[in-house]
Amino acid sequence: MTGFPSEDARSASSLEKMLGLLDVFTTAAPAWSTEALIRHSGTSRSTCYRYIKALQAAGLLTPVAGGAWMLGPRIIELDRTMRFCDPVTAGGTPAMQRLAAETGHTGLLCLLFSDTVMCVGDAPAPGAPEGLFSRGMRRPLFAGAASKVILAHLPPHQLRALFGRHRSTIGAAGLGADWESFRATLRAIRDAGHCVTQSEFMPGIIGIAAPLFNADRGVLGSIGIAAPIGNAPATTRPLLAERVMQAAREACDAIAEQQTVAALPARAVG
């Protein structure tokens, strides 16, 4: 053995670093200079230049004034493709929109994405607060109805890995200080078929969500509503939960009926 990384390993590392440059672009920091990208990459100037040029050629980065870079138009094209072709987005959006229209509350459609939950569709209610949850936003797995109802339906081996890595966070979220109490909390959510949370991400907001599955009952994401607590008093919540679960069944049927692509659950959880 030479002790040197293989060519495949070096290539993977290089690709990861290049694609990792895209992670720095956020709504808070949408434009980055070449110098800042070089510093962030941790690579040589010439290597980072190659990364930037490759991303520009693919349409993933575009130059703007002042020698800076922003995300490129190719991402918009990819987003359009996903809206039409992603099984959860395509199958769940009609049910989510009907749910929002019938309840008068903001509808949310979410996808399991590694150790997070990403919103892939929303139907804001009139007067909904800014920043409630919208397409492209991510949240952790351990807070909020949309996340917890997905968490509750993950396979046991993924839950054990998550508990081992995030025990203190899970305990702080009220999900259980030890493995047995964690399991019991998630079992209660599974038995109910939905999850209700209050003020976990935004004060005064209640969330109700139900899980989405593929044809093999692998959990893919969730569908639900969010509303100011005053607009969803306790007496109405059982009926709202029933409507959310009905919307989930409608969405699951639509996802299963898609013949062009099979929806698979996330594998990188934990």
Buried (B, 14 or more C-beta within 10 A) or exposed (E): EEEEEEEEEEEEEBEEBBEEBEEBBEEEEEBBEBEBBBEBBEBEEEBBBBBBEBBBEEBBBBEEEEEBBEBBEBBEEEEEEBBEEBBBBBBBBBBBBBBBEBBEBBBBBBBBBEBBBBBBBBBBBEEBBEEBBBBEBBBBBBBBBBBBBBBBBBEEEBBBBBBEEBBEBBBEBBBBEEBEBBBEBBEEBEEBBBBBBEEBBBEEBBBBBBBBBBEEEBBBBBBBBBBBEEBBEEEEBEEBBBBBBBBBBBBBEBBBEBEEEEBEBBEEBB
